[in-house]
């Protein structure tokens, strides 16, 4: 795998290859705003720093923490039924 350059601009296909995800996953990430990109000439372009932000361990920890908080709320809600 090549190193992600934070100042380089990547196409969605290049970003997909770097992240090793499917085309539908890239579309979902863009639509939900998880992966920020700019539209240029009808096609999305992703900055390298956005790819690095997405795969950083800090983001992963925040996502896991959010999931755990949501899971706890759901369990407490169900327990009261």
Secondary structure, 3 states (H helix, E strand, C coil): CCCCCCCCEEEHHHHHHHHCCCHHHHHHHHHHCCCCCEEECCEEEEEHHHHHHHHCHHHHHHHHHHHHHHHHHHHHHHHCC
